[in-house]
Amino acid sequence: MTKKKKRDDFVWEQYTQEYYEEEMCDLIHGSRDTHKHDMLATDFTEKEGELVFNDDLHENWKEIYHQVYKLKVKSVFECGCGPAQHLINIHKTSPSVVVNGCDYSQSQIDLGYKYYKLDDYDFSGRLAVKDLTDSDGMDQLGTHEFVYTQAVIMHLSYKRAIKFLLNIKSLSTQYIFLIENPTCHDYDKLLRKALPEFERVDGENKYCPRAILLKRAA
Ligand SMILES: C[S@@+](CC[C@H](N)C(=O)[O-])C[C@H]1O[C@@H](n2cnc3c(N)ncnc32)[C@H](O)[C@@H]1O
C-alpha cells in the first residue's frame, strides 16, 4: 500500500537553482549517468493519422504530444509547465492547438527563454506564475479542453496533491491527463476524492502505459 506522502519533495523556491537546471543540462548534453535526449521536436511526420517521431524524445513526453494530436483537442493547459518545452513541442506537432500553461516559479519559465528560445513563441506572453494548490485566482487561468501535468503531482504531499487536483479540474472542459510516477501516491484514492466528475478512459496509450487519461463524465 502506498503511504501518504507528508511533504513535497522539493522547496519550490530553490528548486530551479539547486536541482532542475543541472538535471536539465544533463539531459541536453548527456552526462556520465544520463543519456543525451532531444528536448525539442524537430523531426516528425504523420502516419495513419498518428505522429511518428524521429527525435530522441522521452517516451513520456511523446505520449503527451501523441494524445493531443490523436484527440484533436483545440486547446491545452500545462499545470507546472517548467521551461515550457512540452508546450513548444505541442505547438510544433499540433500547430492549430492553442497552448497555455503556468508554473509555481518564474525561474522555471525563465529556463525556457534561456535554453529553448521561448520568446519566439507568442504563447509565452500568456504563461502565468501560479501556485496551483492555492484556489485564489484560478478563474484567471481560463478553461481548456486538455489539461495535463508531467512530473508534478508525484512530488507533492498527499494533501497538496488533493488541493492541486481540486483546483485544476476547474480549468478542464473535457480531459485531464496525468503523467506521474504511480508509486508516489495511491492514485485510485486520490482521483476518487478529488476528481469524482471524471472517469478514466486510458487504455490506448502508445508510449507510456502508466499515463492516466480522464474525461469529464457526461
Ligand atoms: C519536475 S518539474 C516538471 C516540469 C515540467 N512539467 C516538465 O515536464 O519538464 C515540476 C514543476 O512543477 C512546478 N510546481 C510544483 N508545485 C507547483 C504548484 N503548486 N503549482 C504550480 N506548479 C508547481 C515546479 O515549479 C516545477 O517547474
The ligand as an ORCA input file, in Angstrom:
! r2SCAN-3c Opt
* xyz 0 1
  C       9.771     18.086    -12.171
  S       9.310     19.709    -12.696
  C       8.427     19.305    -14.193
  C       8.317     20.474    -15.120
  C       7.658     20.133    -16.480
  N       6.307     19.673    -16.291
  C       8.482     19.117    -17.236
  O       7.956     18.041    -17.558
  O       9.652     19.421    -17.520
  C       7.980     20.123    -11.583
  C       7.412     21.506    -11.847
  O       6.223     21.676    -11.089
  C       6.172     23.012    -10.615
  N       5.270     23.042     -9.450
  C       5.458     22.444     -8.256
  N       4.445     22.725     -7.421
  C       3.578     23.508     -8.112
  C       2.358     24.150     -7.769
  N       1.827     24.014     -6.559
  N       1.761     24.919     -8.704
  C       2.306     25.064     -9.936
  N       3.467     24.481    -10.309
  C       4.105     23.705     -9.412
  C       7.631     23.304    -10.271
  O       7.891     24.683    -10.168
  C       8.349     22.636    -11.421
  O       8.529     23.509    -12.516
*
